[in-house]
Amino acid sequence: MKKMLLGILLSIFLCNDNAAQELGRNQMFHGGFVMSTGAKVNGNVKGSPYITDIFIPARISVFENKIFAVKYNAVLDEMLIKTEKGEEADSYALPKDGRQDVTITIMSDNKTYQIFDYINDKSEKSSGFFVLLNSPIASIKLLKKETVRYYEERAGTSGYDKGRPAEYRRIGDSYFIKINDEPAIEFSTNKKDFAQLFPKHEQEILDYIKSEKIKLKEESDLVKLGQHLNQIK
């Protein structure tokens, strides 16, 4: 069993003859991070935890000249990679505590995911996958957190209240800013609150937002704002 699994992983994940080692039945070390078996999804729940229902072609930065099939589970914050001939049950996940310089770029639209430390809604430091809205080498990064929420089944309380089945529901994305080496934090879409993140340039940023009619809920505007922030830092 171990030899069979290792053979599959070698054929899929290795781009050259560099040394690799098996770390257990469901783990593989290569490129500086561990790939582990993805969690199973309950197929009886309405909706989908994935941003895309199918695996789509993508490039992973540490594997040159190789195309992978990936999809992002926004409930578990997990990036799955499908084995070459396998089904979803045979997919493997990139761990969130792996190398944070690794990028996953979707080939159809160049959407780029990267792992970053961030402050979660419990005010705790965590790690997760974000969509980059500006350059991965920028000092100030604007990030998007894609979100799907799981709602448990609710039984009806009367003949009029039929209850609801368990479901996965896509909800609005949230936006974060990462300044230098600090963990990313979710930012307010209030223009004054956002400008206060940069005390030395607060008025300049407010003037720019006003003159360029920047909306902090519009991704195209955030891309433009990100470019400006990295010019004045």
C-alpha positions in Angstrom: 0.0 0.0 0.0 2.8 2.4 0.9 4.7 1.6 -2.2 1.6 2.1 -4.4 0.8 5.5 -2.8 4.4 6.6 -3.0 4.5 5.7 -6.7 1.4 7.8 -7.4 2.7 10.8 -5.5 6.1 10.6 -7.2 4.5 10.6 -10.6 2.3 13.6 -9.8 4.3 15.9 -7.6 7.9 15.4 -8.5 9.2 17.6 -11.3 12.8 16.3 -11.3 15.0 13.8 -9.6 15.5 15.8 -6.4 15.3 13.7 -3.3 11.9 13.2 -1.7 10.8 11.2 1.2 7.6 9.5 2.4 6.4 10.9 5.7 3.6 8.4 6.2 0.8 6.8 4.2 -0.9 10.1 3.4 1.9 12.6 3.4 4.6 13.7 1.0 7.5 16.1 1.4 8.7 18.1 -1.5 9.5 21.8 -2.3 9.7 22.6 1.4 6.2 21.7 2.5 4.0 18.7 3.3 1.0 17.5 1.2 -1.6 15.7 3.2 -4.9 14.0 2.5 -7.8 16.4 2.2 -10.8 16.1 4.4 -13.9 14.4 3.0 -17.0 16.4 2.3 -20.5 15.3 3.2 -22.3 14.8 -0.1 -25.7 14.9 1.5 -25.5 18.5 2.4 -27.1 21.0 0.0 -24.8 23.3 -1.9 -21.0 23.1 -2.1 -18.1 24.1 0.1 -15.9 24.8 -3.0 -15.5 28.0 -4.9 -15.5 26.0 -8.1 -17.3 22.7 -8.2 -14.8 21.1 -10.5 -11.0 20.8 -10.4 -9.4 23.5 -12.6 -5.9 23.8 -14.1 -3.4 25.8 -12.0 0.3 26.3 -11.5 2.1 25.9 -8.1 5.1 28.2 -7.9 7.5 25.6 -6.5 6.8 23.1 -9.3 8.2 24.4 -12.5 6.6 23.5 -15.9 3.8 21.4 -14.3 0.1 21.9 -14.3 -2.1 20.7 -11.5 -5.9 20.3 -11.1 -7.0 22.2 -7.9 -10.1 23.5 -6.2 -10.5 25.6 -3.0 -12.7 24.4 -0.1 -13.7 27.7 1.5 -15.3 26.1 4.5 -12.2 24.2 5.6 -9.8 26.8 4.1 -8.2 24.0 2.2 -6.6 23.9 -1.3 -7.0 20.4 -2.9 -4.8 18.9 -5.6 -6.2 16.0 -7.5 -4.0 13.1 -8.4 -3.5 12.5 -12.1 -6.1 9.8 -12.6 -7.9 10.0 -9.2 -11.2 11.3 -8.1 -11.9 13.8 -5.3 -11.3 11.1 -2.7 -7.8 10.8 -4.0 -7.0 14.5 -3.8 -4.3 16.0 -1.5 -4.3 19.2 0.4 -1.6 21.9 0.8 -1.3 22.6 4.5 -1.8 26.1 5.8 1.2 25.9 8.0 3.5 25.2 5.0 5.7 27.7 3.2 4.1 31.1 2.8 6.1 31.9 -0.4 4.1 29.3 -2.4 1.6 30.7 -4.8 -1.2 28.8 -6.6 -2.2 30.5 -9.8 -5.4 29.6 -11.7 -4.6 29.4 -15.3 -8.0 30.6 -16.7 -7.9 34.0 -15.1 -4.6 34.3 -13.3 -6.3 34.4 -9.9 -3.5 33.8 -7.4 -3.8 32.2 -3.9 -1.2 32.4 -1.2 -1.0 31.4 2.4 -0.7 34.2 4.9 -0.8 34.6 8.7 -3.8 36.7 9.7 -5.9 37.8 12.7 -9.1 35.9 12.6 -12.6 36.9 13.9 -11.6 35.6 17.4 -8.6 38.0 17.5 -6.3 35.0 17.2 -3.4 34.5 14.9 -4.1 31.9 12.2 -3.0 30.9 8.7 -5.1 30.6 5.6 -5.4 31.0 1.9 -6.1 34.4 0.4 -6.5 35.7 -3.1 -3.9 38.3 -3.9 -5.3 41.6 -5.3 -1.8 43.1 -6.0 1.7 41.9 -6.5 3.0 39.0 -4.3 6.2 40.9 -3.8 4.6 44.1 -2.7 5.3 45.3 0.8 1.6 46.2 1.3 -0.7 43.5 0.1 -4.5 43.7 -0.3 -6.1 40.3 0.0 -9.5 38.7 -0.5 -10.8 35.9 1.8 -13.4 33.8 -0.1 -16.1 32.5 2.2 -18.6 29.6 2.2 -20.5 29.0 5.4 -22.0 25.8 6.7 -25.5 25.9 8.1 -26.7 23.0 10.1 -30.0 21.3 9.5 -32.9 22.9 11.4 -36.0 21.0 12.2 -39.4 22.6 11.7 -41.3 23.8 14.7 -44.8 23.7 13.3 -46.8 22.9 10.1 -45.9 26.3 8.8 -42.3 26.1 9.7 -40.8 23.3 7.5 -37.3 23.8 8.9 -34.3 23.7 6.5 -31.8 21.1 5.3 -28.1 21.4 6.1 -26.4 23.5 3.5 -23.2 25.2 2.3 -23.9 28.8 1.3 -21.6 31.2 -0.5 -21.5 34.5 1.4 -19.8 37.8 0.8 -16.0 37.9 0.6 -14.0 39.8 3.2 -10.9 41.9 2.5 -7.6 42.1 4.4 -4.5 44.2 4.3 -1.0 42.9 5.1 1.6 45.5 5.9 5.2 44.3 5.6 5.7 41.2 7.9 2.7 41.8 10.1 -0.2 39.4 10.1 -3.0 40.4 7.7 -6.0 42.1 9.3 -9.5 42.6 8.0 -10.0 46.2 7.1 -13.1 48.4 7.3 -14.7 49.6 4.1 -15.2 53.0 5.8 -12.7 55.3 4.1 -11.6 57.2 7.2 -11.1 54.0 9.1 -9.0 52.6 6.3 -6.8 55.7 6.0 -6.1 55.6 9.7 -4.1 52.4 9.1 -1.4 54.8 7.7 -1.1 57.7 10.2 1.8 59.4 8.3 -0.2 59.4 5.1 -3.8 59.5 6.3 -4.9 62.7 4.6 -3.0 61.9 1.4 -4.8 58.5 1.2 -8.2 60.1 1.9 -7.5 62.7 -0.9 -6.5 59.9 -3.3 -9.6 57.8 -2.5 -11.8 60.9 -3.1 -10.1 62.1 -6.3 -10.1 58.6 -7.8 -13.6 57.8 -6.5 -12.2 54.6 -4.9 -14.8 52.2 -3.5 -13.4 49.9 -0.9 -15.8 47.1 -1.9 -14.8 47.1 -5.6 -11.9 44.8 -6.4 -10.7 46.8 -9.4 -10.5 49.9 -7.1 -8.6 47.9 -4.5 -6.1 46.9 -7.1 -5.6 50.5 -8.0 -5.4 51.6 -4.3 -2.8 48.8 -3.6 -0.6 50.2 -6.3 -0.8 53.7 -4.8 -0.1 52.5 -1.3 3.1 50.9 -2.4 4.2 54.0 -4.1 3.8 56.3 -1.0 5.0 53.9 1.8 
